Amino acid sequence: MFVSIMWGFMSETRSKIRLFVRSNLATDGICELTPDHAHYLYNVMRQREGAQVGLFNGRDGEWRAEIISINKNRCSLAVIVQTAPQGIPPDLWLLFAPIKKTRTDFIVEKAAELGCSRIRPIFTRNTNSERLRIDRLQAHAIEAAEQCGETSIAQVDPPMKLRDVFEGWNVDRRLMFCDESRDAPPAQVALRNADHGSWAILIGPEGGFSQAEAEQIRSLPFVQPVTLGPRVLRADTAAVSAITLWQAFLGDWL
């Protein structure tokens, strides 16, 4: 009953179908969708003239728009009213070593859903996947925002080598280093009294960091090593766990 009541309330203000667009959004504006979006609305969702859709662009909040013309390749919408202000996600980055394709996709998708503002693949000594299509990963981040009701889009950066990541690093951004050696306090202990502000989370590859890499990371003054419990976690599980813990103590879940 609670879910039904809540959904009934939300459906009066925000549309059930949400799409990310590049266009500026404002009252009485017209938005032309891409052929892919037109196909999705017309052939997949069976939407026709008069149907209402939620639009957001990562800048102007979310807007309700009405379809004024549609076919399998084109769709025009009239922008009606703003239904949610532009959200500002926590200043949290995820740095992770890419793994197998579907699991890398999973990491990007869940990082976007959980509120990371920036996602950066890194290559380490034991990284076992070096072929990345950043455009495809960015598309996963956009789809995650469409599904979870977010109005901002996590930025997926081109990959970097670990040794280059910390050149020019702003020392005001704390780094939560998920240390598989377990020579660190539990994350919930380390985060309980930590300062709010700019943070990043670092997740290693399936084979772990090399000893030299781990020692270099621990030596940095802005690094907070943590452990993620008594079990050995897969990289994708570790990413979700670490973001969840950070959000619970320092993020916008409070």
Order of alpha helices (4+ residues) and beta strands (2+ residues): alpha-beta-beta-alpha-beta-beta-beta-beta-alpha-beta-alpha-beta-beta-alpha-beta-alpha-beta-alpha-beta-alpha
